[in-house]
Amino acid sequence: MSLSLKHIPCPAGNKCTAFLCIFGHESDQAPAQAVPTVEDAGSRDEGLEAASANQHIPRKRFRTDPVQPSASSESSKNPVKGITANAGRTTKPAPGKLESATRPVSPPPLKRKVPLIKRRIDLSAASSTSASRNLLSSSQSLSTPVHKPPQPKAKKAESLNPRLLKSSPASHDIRLKLLKMLYSEFTRLNKDLKMAAKDNDTRLLMAEQELIIRALDEEQHVAVHKPAVYANVMKNKVVQYKRMKVDQWKAEREEERQKAIQKQNPHIDASNAPKKIDTGLTPAQELQLAKRILTPIIKLSEFGYVPDVPSDESIEKARQGVEASKGWEKCDRCQQRFQVFPGRREEDGALTTGGSCTFHWGKTFIAAKAPGDRSHQPKRYQCCGQDVGDSVGCFTRDHHVYKTSDPKRLASILNFVETPENPLAATDRAVCFDCEMGYTVHGMELIRLTATSWPTGEELLDVLVRPLGEILDLNSRYSGVWPEDMAQAPAWSSGDDLKPTKSGNGYGSEDGELKPKKKKLKIVSSPEVARDLLFSLISPSTPLIGHGLENDLNSVRIVHPTLIDTVLLYPHKGGLPYRHGLKMLMDVHLNRKIQQETGPKMLGHDSAEDARAAGDLVRLKIKNSWMDMQRIGWRLVNGEFVAPERIFDKKATLTEEFIEN
């Protein structure tokens, strides 16, 4: 039972220093947080010793962190300073010492209001708060261990046992047997690669645990994504790897390695490196497989391919139609009607009418929208960025031009010829060829012919060609042939080497545009002479390789039976007349950039580059075809292709006999 005399005023009044006074005070009804006064500050100083004497009175404390000795020793030397610095904190009961604690305690309510002393007390209280925070942070820094970044956990080793799934597509015994069969094929291929590995191939080898994890991943992927046909898919996989050769396994491992590098380092785009084509075959074997991917053009006459030489009657009708039109044509660039005069107009020597031609040389496009943007985006021209319809053109030339693709009309200028027999033509190669055309009074005519050997890529022929009609525009932006190239090119003679000689890095200019002189090409007198030079390299059985061969064959006026056209080899999903450009195909399939010298710089194509690019696409197709053949059992025996004894039935189901074997 405690004695309480709160109804009796304390005799000491506001100077009372008792910790728990039994008498009444006005502060008993005052708010907990009162403004300190000078009287109470003085009474606190005078009652220091009394406060120390009352330390034996039990009070409730909270556990606090230890305080640095420097703070306690400073308080013991100067008690008043220690109390001021640690105002608002309880003291630890230690004889002769005053140590600051970490639990704040509200000061007793004071009444006096003297601004000057109040300011001093407030400043000392603020300093004591910051000091206590510093002490607390320093003590925590001593007691708290240094945080270390989490170390990556080692991947848990797995056993050759099918992973547990929520819904299993087959019994555990069947899954286990199929898994072991798949793992054994991985082990065999890895062992074969180790025996045949070169210095750069050792990085593709897999450790025992990696082989197990790979087999588990493959089996789990099939079990989760194709549970209805799990057995058949796993069977096909086992057979696929059973028939796989070391070169195919090496290519697959290299692709996996590139994907792993990209996943670990997203900022490194390993996929941007140009892809190398390694078929694992000799040039003679590649040529043998090339004959399996020939592209017939018998039913493609409506798309510009000419399978037969036009008859004399059809050619005569075409001539009569041209005479009846009196030279009126539609401009291929600005769509304006104009007249053209082969041999020049007699009265003034004009080649065309209609004045100059103003046009946009770039294709149209629609700019990409920002996410959430529903606004209408107009079509624009790539050449100048203007909206379609805003201007008639951003580029001007002296003449209007036209082109025709009608075989009969083309034959009226120079007739088509079938490839003659040539016993001197090499039989151990195919020929890639590409042509560049320019505008003349007869439409588009051949102005450059390039041929390279396939699959080696050696250059066989590269000459300029003097067209039959007067030149209106060499289309230099795309053809890469300039007027001075035609004017300064030395004439070709029968004893000259067909291969071009390289020159320096000289550049000329036309209308402020740069144009290169990369090669010193010789010029032949007519397209007929250029055609004869090509005939000296090929025979009817020689595969001719190119992209959009109907344009090149028609410009040279050739009907050739053995063709590999990459437009048909890599068809557009919409079918003809839609087609993929050579530049896009090289970028998508081989990560190579070609035809970079067109557009605003106006440097032009390199027909040798285009010819080799088409050849590389054919080699890529042969590589994929050979891999498909190996999967169904084809193999090489003494350098010869041997067909499988029996073709694998893809519709066959997994039998118990297959599992047991």
C-alpha positions as CSV (number, residue, x, y, z in Angstrom):
1,M,0.0,0.0,0.0
2,S,1.4,3.3,-1.1
3,L,0.9,6.6,0.7
4,S,-0.6,9.4,-1.5
5,L,-1.0,13.0,-0.3
6,K,-1.8,14.5,-3.7
7,H,-4.5,16.7,-2.2
8,I,-1.8,18.5,-0.1
9,P,0.4,21.0,-2.0
10,C,4.1,20.1,-1.9
11,P,6.0,22.3,0.6
12,A,9.0,22.6,-1.8
13,G,6.7,23.8,-4.6
14,N,8.3,24.0,-8.0
15,K,11.7,23.4,-6.4
16,C,10.9,19.9,-5.5
17,T,13.5,17.4,-6.7
18,A,11.9,14.2,-5.5
19,F,11.6,11.6,-8.2
20,L,8.2,10.3,-7.0
21,C,6.8,13.0,-4.7
22,I,3.8,12.0,-2.6
23,F,2.5,15.6,-2.4
24,G,0.5,17.3,-5.1
25,H,1.9,19.5,-7.9
26,E,0.3,21.7,-10.5
27,S,2.2,19.7,-13.1
28,D,0.1,16.6,-12.2
29,Q,-2.6,18.0,-14.5
30,A,-0.1,19.6,-17.0
31,P,0.6,18.0,-20.4
32,A,3.3,15.4,-20.6
33,Q,5.5,17.6,-22.9
34,A,5.9,21.0,-21.2
35,V,8.2,23.9,-22.2
36,P,11.2,23.9,-19.8
37,T,11.8,27.1,-17.8
38,V,14.8,28.6,-16.1
39,E,13.6,27.8,-12.6
40,D,13.5,24.1,-13.4
41,A,16.8,24.3,-15.2
42,G,18.3,25.9,-12.1
43,S,16.7,23.4,-9.8
44,R,18.0,20.6,-11.9
45,D,21.6,21.9,-11.5
46,E,21.2,22.4,-7.8
47,G,19.7,18.9,-7.3
48,L,22.3,16.9,-9.1
49,E,23.6,15.3,-6.0
50,A,20.1,14.6,-4.8
51,A,19.3,12.9,-8.1
52,S,22.4,10.8,-7.8
53,A,21.3,9.9,-4.2
54,N,17.9,8.7,-5.5
55,Q,19.5,6.1,-7.8
56,H,18.6,3.4,-5.3
57,I,14.9,3.8,-6.1
58,P,13.9,0.9,-8.4
59,R,12.8,1.9,-11.8
60,K,11.8,0.1,-15.0
61,R,14.5,0.0,-17.6
62,F,14.9,-1.4,-21.1
63,R,17.9,-3.3,-22.3
64,T,20.2,-1.0,-24.2
65,D,23.3,-1.5,-26.4
66,P,26.6,-0.8,-24.7
67,V,27.9,2.8,-25.0
68,Q,31.4,3.6,-26.0
69,P,33.6,4.3,-22.9
70,S,34.6,7.7,-24.1
71,A,31.1,9.0,-23.6
72,S,30.8,7.7,-20.1
73,S,34.2,8.8,-19.0
74,E,33.4,12.3,-20.2
75,S,30.2,12.3,-18.3
76,S,32.0,11.3,-15.1
77,K,34.6,14.1,-15.4
78,N,31.9,16.7,-15.9
79,P,28.6,15.6,-14.4
80,V,26.7,18.7,-15.4
81,K,27.9,18.4,-19.0
82,G,27.1,14.7,-19.0
83,I,23.5,15.4,-17.8
84,T,23.1,18.2,-20.5
85,A,24.6,16.0,-23.2
86,N,22.4,13.1,-22.3
87,A,19.3,14.9,-21.4
88,G,16.2,12.9,-22.0
89,R,18.0,9.5,-21.2
90,T,18.0,7.3,-18.1
91,T,21.2,6.8,-16.2
92,K,22.8,3.5,-15.3
93,P,23.2,2.8,-11.6
94,A,26.9,2.7,-11.3
95,P,28.6,4.5,-8.4
96,G,30.5,7.6,-9.3
97,K,29.6,7.5,-13.0
98,L,26.8,8.9,-15.1
99,E,26.4,6.9,-18.4
100,S,24.0,7.7,-21.1
101,A,21.3,5.2,-21.9
102,T,19.5,4.7,-25.2
103,R,15.9,5.1,-23.8
104,P,14.6,8.7,-24.0
105,V,12.7,10.0,-21.0
106,S,10.5,13.2,-21.0
107,P,11.9,15.9,-18.7
108,P,9.8,17.1,-15.8
109,P,7.4,19.9,-16.7
110,L,8.8,23.4,-16.1
111,K,7.0,26.7,-16.0
112,R,9.3,29.5,-16.4
113,K,9.6,31.0,-20.0
114,V,12.8,32.9,-20.6
115,P,13.6,33.0,-24.3
116,L,17.4,33.2,-23.9
117,I,17.8,30.3,-21.6
118,K,15.1,28.3,-23.5
119,R,17.1,28.7,-26.7
120,R,20.2,27.4,-24.9
121,I,18.3,24.4,-23.5
122,D,16.8,23.6,-27.0
123,L,20.2,23.8,-28.6
124,S,21.7,21.5,-26.0
125,A,18.8,19.1,-26.4
126,A,19.3,19.0,-30.2
127,S,23.0,18.4,-29.8
128,S,22.3,15.6,-27.3
129,T,20.0,13.9,-29.8
130,S,22.6,14.0,-32.6
131,A,25.3,12.8,-30.3
132,S,23.1,9.9,-29.1
133,R,22.4,8.9,-32.7
134,N,26.1,9.0,-33.5
135,L,26.9,6.8,-30.5
136,L,24.1,4.4,-31.5
137,S,25.2,4.1,-35.1
138,S,28.9,3.6,-34.1
139,S,27.9,0.9,-31.6
140,Q,25.8,-0.8,-34.2
141,S,28.6,-0.7,-36.7
142,L,30.8,-2.4,-34.2
143,S,28.3,-5.1,-33.4
144,T,26.8,-5.6,-36.9
145,P,28.7,-8.0,-39.2
146,V,29.7,-6.8,-42.7
147,H,27.1,-7.8,-45.3
148,K,28.5,-10.0,-48.0
149,P,26.8,-10.5,-51.4
150,P,25.1,-13.8,-51.8
151,Q,27.3,-16.4,-53.4
152,P,25.7,-18.4,-56.3
153,K,24.7,-21.8,-55.1
154,A,26.3,-24.7,-56.8
155,K,23.8,-26.6,-59.1
156,K,22.5,-29.7,-57.4
157,A,23.8,-32.9,-59.0
158,E,21.0,-34.9,-60.6
159,S,20.8,-38.6,-61.2
160,L,19.6,-40.3,-64.4
161,N,16.0,-40.6,-63.2
162,P,13.0,-38.9,-64.8
163,R,11.9,-35.8,-63.0
164,L,8.7,-35.9,-61.0
165,L,5.8,-34.3,-62.9
166,K,2.3,-33.3,-61.9
167,S,0.9,-35.4,-64.7
168,S,3.1,-38.1,-66.2
169,P,2.6,-38.9,-69.9
170,A,3.8,-42.5,-69.4
171,S,4.8,-45.0,-66.8
172,H,8.0,-44.4,-64.9
173,D,9.6,-47.5,-66.5
174,I,9.0,-46.3,-70.0
175,R,10.2,-42.8,-69.2
176,L,13.3,-44.2,-67.6
177,K,14.2,-46.5,-70.5
178,L,13.7,-43.7,-73.1
179,L,15.7,-41.3,-71.0
180,K,18.6,-43.8,-70.7
181,M,18.5,-44.4,-74.5
182,L,18.6,-40.6,-75.2
183,Y,21.5,-40.2,-72.6
184,S,23.5,-43.0,-74.3
185,E,23.3,-41.2,-77.6
186,F,24.4,-37.9,-76.1
187,T,27.3,-39.8,-74.4
188,R,28.3,-41.4,-77.7
189,L,28.3,-38.1,-79.7
190,N,30.2,-36.4,-76.9
191,K,32.8,-39.1,-77.0
192,D,33.1,-39.0,-80.8
193,L,33.5,-35.2,-80.6
194,K,36.3,-35.6,-78.0
195,M,38.2,-37.9,-80.3
196,A,37.9,-35.7,-83.4
197,A,38.0,-32.3,-81.5
198,K,40.5,-29.7,-82.6
199,D,41.8,-26.9,-80.4
200,N,38.7,-24.7,-80.8
201,D,36.3,-27.6,-80.4
202,T,37.2,-28.6,-76.8
203,R,34.9,-25.9,-75.5
204,L,32.0,-27.8,-76.9
205,L,32.6,-31.0,-74.9
206,M,30.2,-31.7,-72.0
207,A,30.9,-33.2,-68.6
208,E,29.0,-36.2,-67.2
209,Q,26.6,-34.1,-65.2
210,E,25.9,-31.8,-68.1
211,L,25.0,-34.8,-70.3
212,I,22.6,-36.0,-67.6
213,I,21.0,-32.6,-67.2
214,R,20.6,-32.2,-71.0
215,A,18.9,-35.6,-71.3
216,L,16.6,-34.7,-68.4
217,D,15.7,-31.4,-69.9
218,E,14.9,-32.9,-73.3
219,E,12.8,-35.6,-71.7
220,Q,10.9,-33.2,-69.4
221,H,10.2,-30.8,-72.3
222,V,8.6,-33.5,-74.3
223,A,6.7,-34.8,-71.3
224,V,5.3,-31.4,-70.4
225,H,4.6,-29.9,-73.9
226,K,3.7,-33.0,-75.9
227,P,2.1,-35.5,-73.5
228,A,-0.4,-36.9,-76.0
229,V,2.4,-38.0,-78.4
230,Y,5.2,-38.4,-75.8
231,A,6.2,-41.9,-76.8
232,N,6.4,-41.1,-80.5
233,V,8.3,-37.9,-80.1
234,M,10.9,-39.5,-77.7
235,K,11.3,-42.3,-80.2
236,N,12.0,-39.9,-83.0
237,K,14.5,-38.0,-80.9
238,V,16.4,-41.2,-80.0
239,V,16.5,-42.2,-83.7
240,Q,17.5,-38.6,-84.7
241,Y,20.5,-38.6,-82.4
242,K,21.3,-42.2,-83.2
243,R,21.8,-41.2,-86.9
244,M,23.5,-37.9,-86.1
245,K,27.1,-37.5,-87.1
246,V,29.9,-35.6,-85.3
247,D,29.7,-32.5,-87.6
248,Q,26.0,-32.2,-86.9
249,W,26.5,-32.6,-83.2
250,K,29.3,-30.0,-83.3
251,A,27.0,-27.5,-85.1
252,E,24.2,-28.1,-82.6
253,R,26.6,-27.6,-79.6
254,E,28.0,-24.4,-81.1
255,E,24.5,-23.0,-81.5
256,E,23.7,-23.9,-77.8
257,R,26.9,-22.3,-76.7
258,Q,26.0,-19.0,-78.5
259,K,22.6,-19.0,-76.9
260,A,24.1,-19.6,-73.4
261,I,26.5,-16.7,-73.9
262,Q,23.6,-14.4,-75.0
263,K,21.6,-15.5,-71.9
264,Q,24.4,-14.8,-69.5
265,N,25.4,-11.5,-71.1
266,P,22.3,-9.8,-72.6
267,H,24.4,-6.8,-73.6
268,I,26.5,-8.9,-75.8
269,D,24.6,-9.8,-79.0
270,A,26.4,-12.9,-80.2
271,S,23.8,-13.5,-82.8
272,N,25.0,-10.4,-84.8
273,A,28.2,-12.2,-85.9
274,P,28.0,-13.4,-89.5
275,K,27.2,-17.1,-89.7
276,K,29.7,-19.4,-91.2
277,I,28.5,-22.1,-93.6
278,D,30.1,-25.5,-92.9
279,T,28.4,-28.3,-94.8
280,G,31.0,-30.9,-94.0
281,L,31.1,-31.8,-97.7
282,T,33.7,-31.4,-100.4
283,P,32.9,-29.0,-103.3
284,A,32.2,-32.0,-105.6
285,Q,29.7,-33.4,-103.1
286,E,28.0,-30.0,-102.6
287,L,27.6,-29.8,-106.4
288,Q,26.1,-33.2,-106.4
289,L,23.5,-32.2,-103.8
290,A,22.9,-28.9,-105.7
291,K,21.3,-30.9,-108.4
292,R,18.6,-32.0,-105.9
293,I,17.4,-28.5,-105.3
294,L,17.1,-27.2,-108.9
295,T,14.2,-24.8,-109.4
296,P,12.1,-25.5,-112.6
297,I,10.5,-22.5,-114.4
298,I,8.3,-24.4,-116.8
299,K,5.0,-23.0,-115.3
300,L,6.4,-19.6,-114.3
301,S,6.1,-17.7,-117.6
302,E,3.5,-15.4,-116.1
303,F,6.0,-14.2,-113.6
304,G,8.6,-13.2,-116.2
305,Y,10.6,-16.4,-116.6
306,V,11.1,-17.4,-120.3
307,P,11.2,-21.2,-120.7
308,D,11.2,-21.2,-124.5
309,V,12.6,-19.0,-127.3
310,P,9.8,-16.8,-128.7
311,S,8.7,-17.7,-132.2
312,D,9.4,-15.4,-135.2
313,E,5.6,-14.7,-135.7
314,S,5.2,-13.5,-132.1
315,I,8.3,-11.3,-132.4
316,E,7.0,-9.7,-135.6
317,K,3.7,-8.9,-134.0
318,A,5.6,-7.2,-131.2
319,R,7.5,-5.1,-133.7
320,Q,4.3,-4.0,-135.3
321,G,2.8,-3.0,-132.0
322,V,5.8,-0.8,-131.1
323,E,5.6,0.9,-134.5
324,A,1.9,1.5,-134.0
325,S,2.4,3.1,-130.6
326,K,4.8,5.7,-132.2
327,G,7.1,5.5,-129.3
328,W,4.7,6.5,-126.5
329,E,5.6,4.9,-123.2
330,K,4.8,5.4,-119.5
331,C,7.6,6.6,-117.2
332,D,8.8,3.9,-114.8
333,R,9.6,6.6,-112.2
334,C,7.0,9.4,-112.3
335,Q,4.3,7.5,-114.3
336,Q,4.1,10.3,-116.8
337,R,3.4,9.6,-120.5
338,F,6.2,10.5,-122.9
339,Q,7.6,9.7,-126.3
340,V,10.9,8.0,-126.9
341,F,12.9,8.2,-130.2
342,P,15.4,5.3,-130.9
343,G,18.2,6.8,-133.0
344,R,17.1,10.3,-132.0
345,R,14.4,12.5,-133.5
346,E,15.5,13.9,-136.9
347,E,14.4,17.5,-136.4
348,D,16.2,18.2,-133.1
349,G,18.1,15.1,-132.1
350,A,15.9,14.6,-129.0
351,L,15.7,11.2,-127.3
352,T,12.5,11.7,-125.3
353,T,9.8,14.2,-124.8
354,G,8.1,15.5,-121.6
355,G,11.1,17.4,-120.2
356,S,12.9,16.4,-117.1
357,C,11.7,13.6,-114.7
358,T,11.0,14.4,-111.1
359,F,10.5,11.5,-108.8
360,H,11.0,9.8,-105.4
361,W,13.7,7.1,-105.6
362,G,12.9,5.7,-102.2
363,K,10.2,3.1,-101.4
364,T,7.2,4.0,-99.2
365,F,7.0,3.0,-95.6
366,I,4.8,3.6,-92.5
367,A,6.6,4.8,-89.4
368,A,6.4,2.6,-86.3
369,K,4.0,3.8,-83.6
370,A,4.8,4.2,-79.9
371,P,3.1,1.8,-77.5
372,G,-0.5,2.9,-77.0
373,D,-0.4,5.3,-79.9
374,R,-3.6,4.9,-82.0
375,S,-3.1,7.8,-84.3
376,H,-3.0,7.4,-88.1
377,Q,0.5,7.2,-89.5
378,P,0.7,8.2,-93.2
379,K,2.9,6.6,-95.8
380,R,6.2,8.3,-96.3
381,Y,9.1,8.0,-98.7
382,Q,12.4,6.6,-97.5
383,C,14.4,9.0,-99.6
384,C,13.2,12.3,-98.2
385,G,10.7,11.4,-95.4
386,Q,7.9,13.3,-97.0
387,D,4.3,12.1,-96.8
388,V,3.0,10.4,-100.0
389,G,1.1,13.0,-102.0
390,D,2.9,16.0,-100.5
391,S,5.3,16.5,-103.4
392,V,5.8,15.1,-106.9
393,G,9.4,14.1,-106.1
394,C,12.7,15.0,-104.5
395,F,15.0,14.0,-107.3
396,T,15.3,15.1,-110.9
397,R,16.8,13.5,-114.0
398,D,17.0,14.7,-117.6
399,H,14.9,12.0,-119.2
400,H,11.9,9.9,-118.6
401,V,12.6,6.2,-118.7
402,Y,10.6,3.0,-119.1
403,K,11.1,-0.8,-119.0
404,T,9.3,-3.8,-120.5
405,S,9.3,-7.5,-119.5
406,D,7.3,-8.9,-122.4
407,P,9.5,-11.7,-123.9
408,K,8.3,-11.0,-127.4
409,R,9.1,-7.4,-127.3
410,L,12.5,-8.1,-125.7
411,A,13.2,-10.6,-128.5
412,S,12.4,-7.9,-131.1
413,I,15.5,-6.0,-129.9
414,L,17.7,-9.1,-129.4
415,N,16.3,-12.6,-129.6
416,F,16.7,-15.3,-126.9
417,V,19.1,-18.2,-127.4
418,E,19.2,-21.5,-125.7
419,T,22.5,-22.4,-123.9
420,P,24.6,-24.4,-126.4
421,E,26.5,-27.5,-125.7
422,N,30.1,-26.8,-124.5
423,P,32.5,-29.7,-124.1
424,L,35.1,-27.2,-122.7
425,A,32.9,-26.1,-119.8
426,A,34.1,-27.2,-116.4
427,T,31.9,-29.9,-114.9
428,D,33.1,-29.6,-111.3
429,R,31.4,-26.3,-110.5
430,A,28.2,-24.3,-110.8
431,V,28.2,-20.6,-111.8
432,C,26.6,-17.7,-109.9
433,F,25.9,-14.7,-112.1
434,D,24.4,-11.3,-111.7
435,C,23.6,-8.5,-114.1
436,E,23.2,-4.8,-113.8
437,M,20.9,-2.9,-116.1
438,G,20.5,0.7,-117.2
439,Y,17.7,2.6,-119.0
440,T,18.1,3.1,-122.8
441,V,15.7,4.0,-125.6
442,H,14.9,0.3,-125.7
443,G,13.9,0.0,-122.1
444,M,16.3,-1.6,-119.6
445,E,19.4,-3.1,-121.1
446,L,22.4,-5.1,-119.8
447,I,25.4,-2.8,-118.9
448,R,27.4,-5.2,-116.6
449,L,27.8,-8.9,-116.4
450,T,29.5,-10.8,-113.5
451,A,30.0,-14.5,-113.0
452,T,31.7,-16.4,-110.1
453,S,32.5,-20.0,-109.5
454,W,30.4,-22.0,-107.0
455,P,31.0,-23.1,-104.3
456,T,34.5,-21.5,-104.1
457,G,33.4,-18.0,-105.0
458,E,36.2,-17.4,-107.4
459,E,35.5,-14.6,-109.9
460,L,35.2,-15.8,-113.5
461,L,33.9,-12.9,-115.5
462,D,33.2,-9.2,-114.8
463,V,32.8,-6.9,-117.8
464,L,30.9,-3.7,-118.8
465,V,28.5,-4.0,-121.7
466,R,27.8,-1.4,-124.3
467,P,24.0,-1.4,-124.8
468,L,22.2,-1.5,-128.2
469,G,20.2,1.7,-127.6
470,E,21.2,5.2,-126.6
471,I,21.6,5.5,-122.9
472,L,18.9,7.6,-121.0
473,D,20.0,6.8,-117.4
474,L,22.5,4.3,-116.1
475,N,20.5,3.9,-112.9
476,S,23.9,4.4,-111.1
477,R,22.3,4.5,-107.6
478,Y,21.6,0.8,-107.9
479,S,23.8,-0.4,-110.8
480,G,27.0,1.1,-109.6
481,V,28.0,1.9,-113.2
482,W,28.8,5.6,-113.9
483,P,29.0,7.5,-117.2
484,E,32.7,7.9,-117.0
485,D,33.1,4.2,-116.3
486,M,31.5,3.5,-119.7
487,A,33.5,6.3,-121.4
488,Q,36.9,5.4,-119.9
489,A,36.7,1.6,-119.9
490,P,39.3,-0.1,-122.2
491,A,37.8,-2.3,-124.9
492,W,38.0,-6.0,-124.3
493,S,39.7,-8.2,-126.9
494,S,39.7,-12.0,-127.4
495,G,43.2,-12.3,-125.8
496,D,42.4,-10.4,-122.6
497,D,41.9,-11.8,-119.2
498,L,38.3,-11.6,-118.2
499,K,39.0,-10.9,-114.5
500,P,39.1,-7.2,-113.5
501,T,42.0,-5.3,-112.1
502,K,41.7,-3.4,-108.9
503,S,42.3,0.3,-108.8
504,G,42.9,2.9,-106.1
505,N,40.2,4.5,-104.0
506,G,39.4,7.4,-106.4
507,Y,36.0,9.0,-106.3
508,G,34.2,11.2,-108.7
509,S,31.1,13.2,-108.3
510,E,27.8,13.8,-110.1
511,D,25.2,16.2,-108.7
512,G,27.1,16.4,-105.5
513,E,27.0,12.6,-105.0
514,L,30.0,10.4,-104.4
515,K,30.7,7.5,-106.7
516,P,33.4,5.0,-106.5
517,K,35.8,3.5,-109.0
518,K,36.5,0.2,-107.3
519,K,37.5,-1.8,-110.3
520,K,38.8,-1.0,-113.8
521,L,36.5,-3.0,-115.9
522,K,36.8,-3.7,-119.6
523,I,33.9,-3.1,-121.9
524,V,32.5,-5.4,-124.6
525,S,30.9,-4.0,-127.7
526,S,27.4,-5.5,-127.3
527,P,25.1,-7.7,-125.1
528,E,25.6,-10.5,-127.7
529,V,29.4,-10.5,-127.0
530,A,28.8,-10.6,-123.3
531,R,26.4,-13.6,-123.7
532,D,29.0,-15.5,-125.7
533,L,31.5,-14.9,-122.9
534,L,29.1,-16.5,-120.5
535,F,28.4,-19.4,-122.8
536,S,32.2,-20.1,-122.7
537,L,31.9,-20.9,-119.0
538,I,28.7,-23.0,-118.9
539,S,26.9,-25.8,-120.7
540,P,23.2,-26.8,-120.5
541,S,23.9,-29.0,-117.4
542,T,25.8,-26.3,-115.5
543,P,23.6,-25.0,-112.7
544,L,23.2,-21.2,-113.0
545,I,22.7,-19.6,-109.5
546,G,21.2,-16.2,-108.9
547,H,18.5,-14.2,-107.2
548,G,15.5,-13.2,-109.4
549,L,17.1,-15.0,-112.4
550,E,14.3,-14.0,-114.7
551,N,15.6,-10.4,-114.8
552,D,19.2,-11.5,-115.4
553,L,18.4,-14.2,-118.0
554,N,16.1,-11.8,-119.9
555,S,18.7,-9.1,-120.0
556,V,21.3,-11.5,-121.5
557,R,18.5,-13.2,-123.6
558,I,19.3,-16.7,-122.4
559,V,17.0,-19.8,-122.0
560,H,18.8,-22.1,-119.6
561,P,17.4,-25.4,-118.3
562,T,19.4,-25.8,-115.1
563,L,18.6,-23.1,-112.6
564,I,18.8,-22.5,-108.9
565,D,16.9,-19.2,-108.1
566,T,17.0,-18.1,-104.4
567,V,13.7,-16.3,-104.9
568,L,12.1,-19.8,-105.4
569,L,14.5,-21.5,-103.0
570,Y,13.4,-19.2,-100.2
571,P,9.8,-18.4,-101.2
572,H,7.6,-15.6,-99.8
573,K,4.7,-16.9,-97.7
574,G,2.3,-15.1,-100.1
575,G,3.8,-16.8,-103.1
576,L,4.7,-15.2,-106.4
577,P,4.8,-12.4,-107.4
578,Y,5.7,-11.6,-103.8
579,R,9.4,-12.3,-103.0
580,H,12.0,-11.6,-100.5
581,G,14.9,-9.3,-101.4
582,L,18.5,-10.7,-101.5
583,K,19.5,-8.1,-98.9
584,M,16.8,-9.3,-96.4
585,L,17.6,-13.0,-97.0
586,M,21.3,-12.5,-96.2
587,D,20.5,-10.5,-93.1
588,V,17.9,-13.0,-91.8
589,H,19.7,-16.3,-92.6
590,L,23.4,-15.4,-92.5
591,N,23.5,-12.2,-90.5
592,R,25.4,-10.5,-93.3
593,K,24.9,-6.9,-94.5
594,I,25.1,-6.4,-98.3
595,Q,24.0,-3.7,-100.7
596,Q,25.1,-1.0,-98.2
597,E,26.2,1.4,-100.9
598,T,22.7,2.3,-102.2
599,G,20.4,5.1,-101.1
600,P,21.5,8.6,-100.2
601,K,25.2,8.0,-100.7
602,M,24.5,6.8,-104.2
603,L,27.4,4.4,-104.5
604,G,25.6,1.5,-106.1
605,H,25.5,-2.3,-105.9
606,D,28.4,-4.6,-106.5
607,S,27.2,-7.4,-108.8
608,A,30.1,-9.7,-107.7
609,E,28.9,-9.3,-104.1
610,D,25.3,-10.1,-105.1
611,A,26.4,-13.2,-107.1
612,R,28.4,-14.6,-104.1
613,A,25.5,-13.8,-101.8
614,A,23.1,-15.9,-103.8
615,G,25.7,-18.7,-103.8
616,D,26.0,-18.6,-100.1
617,L,22.3,-18.9,-99.7
618,V,22.4,-22.0,-101.8
619,R,25.2,-23.5,-99.7
620,L,23.1,-22.9,-96.6
621,K,20.1,-24.7,-98.2
622,I,22.4,-27.6,-99.1
623,K,23.7,-27.8,-95.5
624,N,20.2,-28.0,-94.1
625,S,19.2,-30.5,-96.8
626,W,22.2,-32.8,-96.0
627,M,21.3,-32.7,-92.3
628,D,17.7,-33.7,-93.2
629,M,19.0,-36.6,-95.3
630,Q,21.3,-37.8,-92.5
631,R,18.3,-37.9,-90.1
632,I,16.5,-40.3,-92.4
633,G,19.5,-42.5,-92.9
634,W,21.6,-41.2,-95.7
635,R,25.4,-41.5,-95.2
636,L,28.7,-41.1,-97.0
637,V,30.6,-44.2,-98.0
638,N,33.9,-43.7,-99.7
639,G,32.9,-40.2,-100.7
640,E,29.6,-41.4,-102.3
641,F,26.1,-40.8,-101.0
642,V,24.4,-44.0,-99.9
643,A,20.6,-44.1,-99.5
644,P,19.1,-45.6,-96.3
645,E,18.0,-49.3,-96.4
646,R,14.6,-48.4,-95.2
647,I,12.9,-45.1,-94.7
648,F,11.8,-44.4,-91.1
649,D,8.0,-44.4,-90.7
650,K,7.2,-41.2,-88.8
651,K,3.7,-42.5,-88.1
652,A,4.9,-45.6,-86.4
653,T,4.2,-46.0,-82.7
654,L,6.6,-46.9,-79.9
655,T,6.6,-50.6,-79.5
656,E,7.7,-52.7,-76.6
657,E,10.3,-54.3,-78.9
658,F,11.8,-50.9,-79.6
659,I,12.0,-50.1,-75.8
660,E,13.6,-53.4,-75.0
661,N,16.2,-53.0,-77.7
